[in-house]
Amino acid sequence: MNQEERLLAIFSGEKPDVMPWFADLTYWYRAKLYWSELPGKYVGERGKIRLYRNLGCGSHEEVTGIPGELTYYNVKCVDSVENLKDGTIVYEKEYHTPVGNIVSMSRFIPKSVSTPFVKYPVATKQDLKVLQYLYKNQEFKADYSLQHDRLKRWKGIGFVSSVPPRAPLQMLMATWAGVFNTLRLAMREREEVEETIQIMGEADDQVFDAICESPAPGIYAAENLTSDVISPPMFEKYYVPYYKKRMAQLHAARKYVFMHLDGTLKGLLPLMEKTDADSAQAITPAPVGDIPIGKLREVAGPRIILWGGLPGAYFSCQYSGKNLHEMAMDVIKWHLESRKFIMGVADQVPPDGDIKRVKMVTDIVEKYARYD
């Protein structure tokens, strides 16, 4: 069986020949390309496919995306870019609406090859009004051409998936307001925040309808959840009901859903089964995370598929390869028998990662993680 077949077997409750092994190399790849350190044979789409095939791991992050385009009407969007001498790039995006304007700013940092927000667009009650207007005036046009192409090109190694919008409160935290502004607004303007997330959820119906019609078998719920930010009561009130609604919709369309839980686990992992998602993905065990590898199933419950287990830091040359080897063996020791675990990087191989270690994990899985 190939990696795609193995993963689909786990999702469908069947028995693969070997535990699936999927690695997210996107951050490592992007950094090496930026620093001109990427071997020429791995450049471009064909090069990426060759890289994953040579390493023997499956790919999910390379073949995910929203299947279409989201636009706004009666809204003027203005983008500007400033290139600084040190390689830093400042991006600014303005949204001009009849009820007011909001502005976001992000900064590309060459040293880390990352682009964090410098300023979130939403910070006040009036900003929430503008955000509500955006969602009331959004339109989604489906386009499945890229998914059809990826299903052909990445066949056997890629789990092609649609990326739906995050749950409204999570979208507010991650994209529009940031954690601090969202929590402050929730305390001071609770009714306005709750009205906003209601409008956001209703507006996203059109996106989910299009995703249900997509050819991709997977749904990558890129929530970036962590117990450090979201308390269990908050999760049960604002997240679980929304997720259950969307999971019913997606499962009716015969999609497999994996939800990105890449932070601390103790508060949220016990609640993941309540969401009806098929898999909790990017699970990071102790000592990088907060739950030992041998306790993950006990905490998560019997149903949900766990995906991850290998801390991204262990692929860095700052750590001995022995740490990664031992963790991979522990994943197999504790989770092979259940047939509800997908070996994966939690959550990305870092820019200073030793790519040979990805192949090392492949060799370990092929030798020790067999079901026959």
C-alpha positions as a Markdown table, in Angstrom:
| # | Residue | x | y | z |
|---|---|---|---|---|
| 1 | Met | 0.0 | 0.0 | 0.0 |
| 2 | Asn | 1.1 | 3.6 | -0.6 |
| 3 | Gln | 0.9 | 6.4 | 2.0 |
| 4 | Glu | -2.4 | 7.7 | 0.7 |
| 5 | Glu | -4.0 | 4.2 | 0.8 |
| 6 | Arg | -2.7 | 3.6 | 4.3 |
| 7 | Leu | -4.1 | 6.9 | 5.6 |
| 8 | Leu | -7.5 | 6.2 | 4.0 |
| 9 | Ala | -7.5 | 2.8 | 5.5 |
| 10 | Ile | -7.1 | 4.3 | 9.0 |
| 11 | Phe | -9.9 | 6.8 | 8.4 |
| 12 | Ser | -12.3 | 4.1 | 7.1 |
| 13 | Gly | -11.6 | 1.8 | 10.0 |
| 14 | Glu | -9.7 | -0.8 | 7.9 |
| 15 | Lys | -6.3 | -2.3 | 8.5 |
| 16 | Pro | -3.4 | -1.0 | 6.4 |
| 17 | Asp | -0.1 | -2.9 | 5.9 |
| 18 | Val | 1.9 | -0.2 | 7.8 |
| 19 | Met | 1.1 | 2.8 | 10.0 |
| 20 | Pro | 0.7 | 5.9 | 7.8 |
| 21 | Trp | 3.5 | 8.4 | 8.0 |
| 22 | Phe | 2.9 | 12.0 | 6.8 |
| 23 | Ala | 5.3 | 14.9 | 7.2 |
| 24 | Asp | 4.8 | 18.7 | 6.8 |
| 25 | Leu | 7.9 | 20.0 | 5.0 |
| 26 | Thr | 6.4 | 23.3 | 3.9 |
| 27 | Tyr | 8.2 | 25.5 | 6.4 |
| 28 | Trp | 11.6 | 23.8 | 5.8 |
| 29 | Tyr | 11.0 | 23.9 | 2.0 |
| 30 | Arg | 10.1 | 27.6 | 2.0 |
| 31 | Ala | 13.1 | 28.6 | 4.1 |
| 32 | Lys | 15.6 | 26.5 | 2.0 |
| 33 | Leu | 14.2 | 28.0 | -1.2 |
| 34 | Tyr | 14.4 | 31.6 | 0.2 |
| 35 | Trp | 18.0 | 31.0 | 1.4 |
| 36 | Ser | 18.9 | 29.4 | -2.0 |
| 37 | Glu | 19.8 | 26.2 | -0.2 |
| 38 | Leu | 17.3 | 23.9 | -1.9 |
| 39 | Pro | 18.7 | 21.3 | -4.3 |
| 40 | Gly | 17.6 | 22.1 | -7.9 |
| 41 | Lys | 16.0 | 18.7 | -8.3 |
| 42 | Tyr | 13.4 | 19.7 | -5.6 |
| 43 | Val | 12.4 | 23.1 | -7.0 |
| 44 | Gly | 8.9 | 23.6 | -8.3 |
| 45 | Glu | 5.8 | 21.4 | -8.1 |
| 46 | Arg | 7.5 | 18.4 | -9.7 |
| 47 | Gly | 10.5 | 18.9 | -7.4 |
| 48 | Lys | 8.3 | 18.9 | -4.3 |
| 49 | Ile | 6.6 | 15.6 | -5.4 |
| 50 | Arg | 10.1 | 14.1 | -6.0 |
| 51 | Leu | 11.2 | 15.2 | -2.5 |
| 52 | Tyr | 8.3 | 13.5 | -0.8 |
| 53 | Arg | 8.7 | 10.4 | -2.9 |
| 54 | Asn | 12.4 | 10.2 | -2.2 |
| 55 | Leu | 11.9 | 10.6 | 1.5 |
| 56 | Gly | 9.0 | 8.0 | 1.6 |
| 57 | Cys | 6.5 | 10.1 | 3.6 |
| 58 | Gly | 3.1 | 11.3 | 2.7 |
| 59 | Ser | 2.1 | 14.9 | 2.2 |
| 60 | His | -1.0 | 16.8 | 3.5 |
| 61 | Glu | 0.0 | 20.5 | 3.9 |
| 62 | Glu | 1.3 | 20.8 | 0.3 |
| 63 | Val | -2.1 | 19.7 | -1.2 |
| 64 | Thr | -4.6 | 21.6 | 0.9 |
| 65 | Gly | -6.3 | 24.9 | 0.2 |
| 66 | Ile | -9.7 | 26.6 | -0.1 |
| 67 | Pro | -11.3 | 25.4 | -3.4 |
| 68 | Gly | -12.2 | 28.7 | -4.8 |
| 69 | Glu | -12.1 | 32.5 | -4.3 |
| 70 | Leu | -13.6 | 34.7 | -1.7 |
| 71 | Thr | -14.5 | 38.2 | -2.7 |
| 72 | Tyr | -16.4 | 41.2 | -1.2 |
| 73 | Tyr | -18.8 | 43.5 | -2.9 |
| 74 | Asn | -19.3 | 47.2 | -1.9 |
| 75 | Val | -15.9 | 46.9 | -0.2 |
| 76 | Lys | -12.7 | 48.4 | -1.5 |
| 77 | Cys | -9.6 | 46.4 | -0.6 |
| 78 | Val | -6.2 | 48.2 | -0.9 |
| 79 | Asp | -2.9 | 46.3 | -0.6 |
| 80 | Ser | 0.5 | 47.9 | -0.2 |
| 81 | Val | 4.0 | 46.5 | 0.2 |
| 82 | Glu | 7.1 | 48.1 | 1.5 |
| 83 | Asn | 10.5 | 46.4 | 1.0 |
| 84 | Leu | 13.2 | 47.3 | 3.6 |
| 85 | Lys | 16.9 | 47.2 | 3.1 |
| 86 | Asp | 17.4 | 44.3 | 5.5 |
| 87 | Gly | 15.1 | 42.1 | 3.5 |
| 88 | Thr | 12.1 | 42.7 | 5.8 |
| 89 | Ile | 8.8 | 43.2 | 3.9 |
| 90 | Val | 5.9 | 45.1 | 5.4 |
| 91 | Tyr | 2.4 | 44.2 | 4.1 |
| 92 | Glu | -0.6 | 46.4 | 4.7 |
| 93 | Lys | -4.2 | 45.6 | 3.8 |
| 94 | Glu | -7.0 | 48.1 | 4.0 |
| 95 | Tyr | -10.7 | 47.3 | 3.9 |
| 96 | His | -12.9 | 50.4 | 3.0 |
| 97 | Thr | -16.6 | 50.0 | 3.7 |
| 98 | Pro | -19.6 | 52.3 | 4.0 |
| 99 | Val | -19.6 | 51.7 | 7.8 |
| 100 | Gly | -15.9 | 52.4 | 8.3 |
| 101 | Asn | -12.4 | 51.1 | 7.6 |
| 102 | Ile | -10.1 | 48.6 | 9.1 |
| 103 | Val | -6.4 | 48.0 | 8.4 |
| 104 | Ser | -4.1 | 45.0 | 9.0 |
| 105 | Met | -0.3 | 45.0 | 8.9 |
| 106 | Ser | 2.1 | 42.0 | 8.8 |
| 107 | Arg | 5.8 | 41.8 | 8.5 |
| 108 | Phe | 8.0 | 39.2 | 6.7 |
| 109 | Ile | 11.1 | 38.4 | 8.8 |
| 110 | Pro | 14.0 | 37.1 | 6.7 |
| 111 | Lys | 15.8 | 35.4 | 9.7 |
| 112 | Ser | 12.8 | 33.2 | 10.5 |
| 113 | Val | 11.2 | 33.2 | 7.0 |
| 114 | Ser | 7.8 | 33.9 | 8.7 |
| 115 | Thr | 5.2 | 36.6 | 8.4 |
| 116 | Pro | 3.5 | 37.5 | 11.7 |
| 117 | Phe | 0.9 | 40.1 | 12.2 |
| 118 | Val | 2.1 | 43.5 | 13.5 |
| 119 | Lys | -1.4 | 45.0 | 13.7 |
| 120 | Tyr | -4.7 | 43.1 | 13.6 |
| 121 | Pro | -7.5 | 44.9 | 11.8 |
| 122 | Val | -10.1 | 44.6 | 14.6 |
| 123 | Ala | -9.7 | 46.1 | 18.1 |
| 124 | Thr | -12.8 | 48.1 | 18.9 |
| 125 | Lys | -16.6 | 47.8 | 18.8 |
| 126 | Gln | -16.7 | 49.9 | 15.7 |
| 127 | Asp | -14.2 | 47.6 | 14.0 |
| 128 | Leu | -16.5 | 44.7 | 14.7 |
| 129 | Lys | -19.3 | 46.5 | 12.9 |
| 130 | Val | -17.0 | 46.8 | 9.9 |
| 131 | Leu | -16.2 | 43.1 | 10.1 |
| 132 | Gln | -19.8 | 42.3 | 10.2 |
| 133 | Tyr | -20.3 | 44.3 | 7.0 |
| 134 | Leu | -17.5 | 42.3 | 5.3 |
| 135 | Tyr | -19.1 | 39.0 | 6.1 |
| 136 | Lys | -22.6 | 40.2 | 5.1 |
| 137 | Asn | -21.1 | 41.2 | 1.7 |
| 138 | Gln | -18.8 | 38.3 | 0.9 |
| 139 | Glu | -19.2 | 36.0 | -2.0 |
| 140 | Phe | -17.5 | 32.6 | -2.7 |
| 141 | Lys | -16.9 | 31.2 | -6.2 |
| 142 | Ala | -15.9 | 27.6 | -6.3 |
| 143 | Asp | -13.0 | 26.4 | -8.4 |
| 144 | Tyr | -12.0 | 22.8 | -8.2 |
| 145 | Ser | -9.4 | 22.8 | -11.0 |
| 146 | Leu | -6.4 | 22.9 | -8.6 |
| 147 | Gln | -7.8 | 20.0 | -6.6 |
| 148 | His | -8.3 | 17.9 | -9.7 |
| 149 | Asp | -4.7 | 18.6 | -10.7 |
| 150 | Arg | -3.3 | 17.7 | -7.3 |
| 151 | Leu | -5.4 | 14.5 | -7.1 |
| 152 | Lys | -3.6 | 13.4 | -10.3 |
| 153 | Arg | -0.1 | 14.7 | -9.6 |
| 154 | Trp | 0.2 | 13.7 | -5.9 |
| 155 | Lys | -1.6 | 10.3 | -6.3 |
| 156 | Gly | -0.3 | 7.8 | -3.8 |
| 157 | Ile | 1.5 | 10.3 | -1.5 |
| 158 | Gly | -0.8 | 13.3 | -1.1 |
| 159 | Phe | -4.0 | 13.6 | 0.9 |
| 160 | Val | -5.8 | 16.3 | -1.0 |
| 161 | Ser | -8.0 | 18.3 | 1.3 |
| 162 | Ser | -10.1 | 21.4 | 1.4 |
| 163 | Val | -9.4 | 24.1 | 4.1 |
| 164 | Pro | -12.7 | 25.6 | 5.3 |
| 165 | Pro | -12.9 | 28.8 | 7.3 |
| 166 | Arg | -12.1 | 28.4 | 11.0 |
| 167 | Ala | -14.8 | 28.4 | 13.6 |
| 168 | Pro | -15.9 | 32.0 | 13.9 |
| 169 | Leu | -14.4 | 32.7 | 17.4 |
| 170 | Gln | -11.2 | 31.0 | 16.3 |
| 171 | Met | -11.1 | 33.1 | 13.1 |
| 172 | Leu | -11.6 | 36.2 | 15.2 |
| 173 | Met | -8.6 | 35.2 | 17.3 |
| 174 | Ala | -6.3 | 34.0 | 14.5 |
| 175 | Thr | -7.0 | 36.4 | 11.7 |
| 176 | Trp | -9.1 | 39.4 | 12.6 |
| 177 | Ala | -8.4 | 40.6 | 16.1 |
| 178 | Gly | -5.7 | 38.4 | 17.7 |
| 179 | Val | -6.0 | 36.7 | 21.1 |
| 180 | Phe | -5.7 | 39.8 | 23.3 |
| 181 | Asn | -8.1 | 42.0 | 21.4 |
| 182 | Thr | -10.7 | 39.1 | 21.1 |
| 183 | Leu | -10.6 | 38.3 | 24.8 |
| 184 | Arg | -10.8 | 42.0 | 25.7 |
| 185 | Leu | -13.7 | 42.6 | 23.4 |
| 186 | Ala | -15.4 | 39.5 | 24.7 |
| 187 | Met | -15.3 | 40.9 | 28.2 |
| 188 | Arg | -16.3 | 44.5 | 27.3 |
| 189 | Glu | -18.6 | 44.0 | 24.3 |
| 190 | Arg | -19.9 | 40.4 | 24.7 |
| 191 | Glu | -23.1 | 41.0 | 22.8 |
| 192 | Glu | -21.3 | 42.6 | 19.9 |
| 193 | Val | -18.8 | 39.7 | 19.7 |
| 194 | Glu | -21.5 | 37.1 | 19.8 |
| 195 | Glu | -23.5 | 38.9 | 17.1 |
| 196 | Thr | -20.3 | 39.0 | 15.0 |
| 197 | Ile | -19.5 | 35.3 | 15.3 |
| 198 | Gln | -23.1 | 34.5 | 14.5 |
| 199 | Ile | -22.9 | 36.6 | 11.3 |
| 200 | Met | -19.5 | 35.0 | 10.4 |
| 201 | Gly | -20.9 | 31.5 | 10.8 |
| 202 | Glu | -23.9 | 32.1 | 8.6 |
| 203 | Ala | -21.8 | 33.8 | 5.9 |
| 204 | Asp | -19.5 | 30.8 | 5.7 |
| 205 | Asp | -22.4 | 28.5 | 4.7 |
| 206 | Gln | -21.7 | 29.2 | 1.0 |
| 207 | Val | -18.1 | 28.2 | 1.5 |
| 208 | Phe | -19.0 | 24.9 | 3.2 |
| 209 | Asp | -21.6 | 24.1 | 0.6 |
| 210 | Ala | -18.9 | 24.5 | -2.1 |
| 211 | Ile | -16.4 | 22.4 | -0.1 |
| 212 | Cys | -19.0 | 19.6 | 0.2 |
| 213 | Glu | -19.2 | 19.4 | -3.6 |
| 214 | Ser | -15.4 | 19.4 | -4.0 |
| 215 | Pro | -13.5 | 16.3 | -5.3 |
| 216 | Ala | -11.0 | 16.3 | -2.4 |
| 217 | Pro | -11.6 | 13.5 | 0.1 |
| 218 | Gly | -10.2 | 15.3 | 3.1 |
| 219 | Ile | -11.1 | 18.4 | 5.1 |
| 220 | Tyr | -8.2 | 20.1 | 6.9 |
| 221 | Ala | -9.7 | 22.1 | 9.8 |
| 222 | Ala | -6.7 | 24.4 | 10.3 |
| 223 | Glu | -7.9 | 25.7 | 13.7 |
| 224 | Asn | -4.5 | 25.9 | 15.4 |
| 225 | Leu | -6.1 | 25.0 | 18.7 |
| 226 | Thr | -4.2 | 25.2 | 22.0 |
| 227 | Ser | -5.3 | 24.8 | 25.6 |
| 228 | Asp | -3.1 | 27.8 | 26.5 |
| 229 | Val | -5.7 | 30.1 | 24.9 |
| 230 | Ile | -9.0 | 28.3 | 24.9 |
| 231 | Ser | -10.5 | 27.1 | 28.1 |
| 232 | Pro | -12.7 | 24.0 | 28.3 |
| 233 | Pro | -15.8 | 26.0 | 29.1 |
| 234 | Met | -15.1 | 28.4 | 26.2 |
| 235 | Phe | -14.5 | 25.5 | 23.9 |
| 236 | Glu | -17.8 | 23.7 | 24.9 |
| 237 | Lys | -19.8 | 26.9 | 24.5 |
| 238 | Tyr | -18.5 | 28.5 | 21.4 |
| 239 | Tyr | -16.7 | 25.7 | 19.5 |
| 240 | Val | -18.3 | 22.3 | 20.0 |
| 241 | Pro | -21.9 | 23.2 | 18.8 |
| 242 | Tyr | -20.4 | 24.9 | 15.7 |
| 243 | Tyr | -18.1 | 22.0 | 14.9 |
| 244 | Lys | -20.9 | 19.4 | 15.4 |
| 245 | Lys | -23.0 | 21.3 | 12.9 |
| 246 | Arg | -20.2 | 21.4 | 10.3 |
| 247 | Met | -19.1 | 17.8 | 10.9 |
| 248 | Ala | -22.6 | 16.5 | 10.2 |
| 249 | Gln | -22.6 | 18.5 | 7.0 |
| 250 | Leu | -19.1 | 17.3 | 5.9 |
| 251 | His | -19.7 | 13.7 | 6.9 |
| 252 | Ala | -22.9 | 13.7 | 4.9 |
| 253 | Ala | -20.7 | 14.6 | 1.9 |
| 254 | Arg | -18.4 | 11.7 | 2.8 |
| 255 | Lys | -15.4 | 13.8 | 3.8 |
| 256 | Tyr | -12.8 | 12.9 | 6.4 |
| 257 | Val | -12.0 | 15.7 | 8.8 |
| 258 | Phe | -8.7 | 16.2 | 10.6 |
| 259 | Met | -8.5 | 19.1 | 13.1 |
| 260 | His | -5.3 | 20.9 | 13.8 |
| 261 | Leu | -4.6 | 20.8 | 17.5 |
| 262 | Asp | -0.9 | 21.8 | 17.7 |
| 263 | Gly | -0.6 | 23.5 | 21.1 |
| 264 | Thr | -0.9 | 22.2 | 24.6 |
| 265 | Leu | -3.4 | 19.4 | 24.9 |
| 266 | Lys | -4.6 | 18.8 | 28.5 |
| 267 | Gly | -7.6 | 21.1 | 28.3 |
| 268 | Leu | -8.9 | 20.4 | 24.8 |
| 269 | Leu | -7.8 | 16.8 | 23.8 |
| 270 | Pro | -10.4 | 15.2 | 26.1 |
| 271 | Leu | -13.1 | 17.3 | 24.4 |
| 272 | Met | -12.2 | 16.6 | 20.8 |
| 273 | Glu | -14.5 | 13.6 | 20.5 |
| 274 | Lys | -17.4 | 15.9 | 21.2 |
| 275 | Thr | -16.7 | 17.8 | 18.0 |
| 276 | Asp | -17.3 | 14.7 | 15.9 |
| 277 | Ala | -14.1 | 15.3 | 14.0 |
| 278 | Asp | -12.4 | 12.2 | 12.7 |
| 279 | Ser | -8.9 | 13.1 | 13.7 |
| 280 | Ala | -7.0 | 15.4 | 16.0 |
| 281 | Gln | -3.9 | 16.4 | 14.0 |
| 282 | Ala | -0.4 | 17.7 | 14.9 |
| 283 | Ile | -0.6 | 16.2 | 18.3 |
| 284 | Thr | 2.6 | 17.1 | 20.2 |
| 285 | Pro | 3.5 | 14.9 | 23.1 |
| 286 | Ala | 5.7 | 15.6 | 26.2 |
| 287 | Pro | 8.4 | 16.8 | 26.8 |
| 288 | Val | 7.6 | 19.4 | 24.1 |
| 289 | Gly | 3.9 | 19.1 | 24.7 |
| 290 | Asp | 2.1 | 18.5 | 28.0 |
| 291 | Ile | 0.9 | 14.8 | 27.8 |
| 292 | Pro | 3.3 | 11.8 | 27.6 |
| 293 | Ile | 3.0 | 9.7 | 24.4 |
| 294 | Gly | 1.8 | 6.7 | 26.4 |
| 295 | Lys | -1.1 | 8.7 | 27.9 |
| 296 | Leu | -2.5 | 10.3 | 24.7 |
| 297 | Arg | -5.1 | 7.6 | 24.0 |
| 298 | Glu | -6.3 | 7.6 | 27.6 |
| 299 | Val | -6.8 | 11.3 | 27.5 |
| 300 | Ala | -8.3 | 11.5 | 24.0 |
| 301 | Gly | -10.8 | 8.7 | 24.4 |
| 302 | Pro | -11.3 | 5.6 | 22.2 |
| 303 | Arg | -12.8 | 7.0 | 19.0 |
| 304 | Ile | -10.8 | 9.8 | 17.6 |
| 305 | Ile | -7.8 | 9.2 | 15.3 |
| 306 | Leu | -4.6 | 10.7 | 16.6 |
| 307 | Trp | -2.2 | 12.2 | 14.1 |
| 308 | Gly | 1.3 | 13.5 | 15.0 |
| 309 | Gly | 3.6 | 12.3 | 17.8 |
| 310 | Leu | 6.9 | 13.6 | 16.5 |
| 311 | Pro | 7.8 | 17.1 | 17.8 |
| 312 | Gly | 9.1 | 19.3 | 15.0 |
| 313 | Ala | 11.9 | 20.4 | 17.3 |
| 314 | Tyr | 13.3 | 16.9 | 17.2 |
| 315 | Phe | 14.1 | 17.3 | 13.5 |
| 316 | Ser | 16.3 | 20.2 | 14.3 |
| 317 | Cys | 20.1 | 19.7 | 14.4 |
| 318 | Gln | 20.0 | 21.3 | 17.9 |
| 319 | Tyr | 18.7 | 18.0 | 19.2 |
| 320 | Ser | 20.2 | 14.5 | 18.9 |
| 321 | Gly | 18.7 | 12.2 | 16.3 |
| 322 | Lys | 18.4 | 9.7 | 19.1 |
| 323 | Asn | 15.5 | 11.8 | 20.6 |
| 324 | Leu | 13.5 | 11.5 | 17.4 |
| 325 | His | 14.3 | 7.8 | 17.0 |
| 326 | Glu | 13.1 | 7.0 | 20.5 |
| 327 | Met | 9.9 | 9.0 | 20.1 |
| 328 | Ala | 9.1 | 7.2 | 16.8 |
| 329 | Met | 9.6 | 3.9 | 18.5 |
| 330 | Asp | 7.4 | 5.1 | 21.4 |
| 331 | Val | 4.6 | 6.0 | 19.0 |
| 332 | Ile | 4.7 | 2.5 | 17.6 |
| 333 | Lys | 4.9 | 0.9 | 21.0 |
| 334 | Trp | 1.9 | 2.7 | 22.4 |
| 335 | His | -0.3 | 3.3 | 19.3 |
| 336 | Leu | 0.3 | 0.7 | 16.6 |
| 337 | Glu | -2.2 | -1.8 | 17.9 |
| 338 | Ser | -5.1 | 0.6 | 18.1 |
| 339 | Arg | -5.0 | 1.3 | 14.3 |
| 340 | Lys | -6.1 | 4.8 | 15.2 |
| 341 | Phe | -2.8 | 6.7 | 14.9 |
| 342 | Ile | -1.1 | 8.4 | 11.9 |
| 343 | Met | 2.6 | 9.1 | 12.4 |
| 344 | Gly | 3.3 | 12.8 | 11.7 |
| 345 | Val | 5.4 | 15.8 | 12.4 |
| 346 | Ala | 3.9 | 18.0 | 15.1 |
| 347 | Asp | 3.7 | 20.3 | 13.5 |
| 348 | Gln | 6.4 | 21.2 | 11.0 |
| 349 | Val | 10.0 | 20.3 | 10.2 |
| 350 | Pro | 11.8 | 23.6 | 11.0 |
| 351 | Pro | 14.1 | 25.5 | 8.7 |
| 352 | Asp | 17.2 | 24.1 | 10.4 |
| 353 | Gly | 15.8 | 20.6 | 10.3 |
| 354 | Asp | 17.9 | 17.7 | 9.1 |
| 355 | Ile | 15.9 | 16.4 | 6.2 |
| 356 | Lys | 17.7 | 13.0 | 6.5 |
| 357 | Arg | 15.8 | 12.4 | 9.7 |
| 358 | Val | 12.5 | 12.3 | 7.7 |
| 359 | Lys | 13.9 | 9.4 | 5.8 |
| 360 | Met | 15.1 | 7.9 | 9.1 |
| 361 | Val | 11.5 | 7.9 | 10.4 |
| 362 | Thr | 10.3 | 6.3 | 7.1 |
| 363 | Asp | 12.8 | 3.5 | 7.6 |
| 364 | Ile | 11.6 | 3.0 | 11.2 |
| 365 | Val | 8.0 | 2.9 | 10.2 |
| 366 | Glu | 8.5 | 0.5 | 7.4 |
| 367 | Lys | 10.5 | -1.9 | 9.6 |
| 368 | Tyr | 8.7 | -1.7 | 13.0 |
| 369 | Ala | 5.1 | -0.4 | 12.3 |
| 370 | Arg | 3.7 | -3.2 | 10.2 |
| 371 | Tyr | 0.3 | -4.8 | 10.9 |
| 372 | Asp | 0.8 | -8.0 | 9.0 |
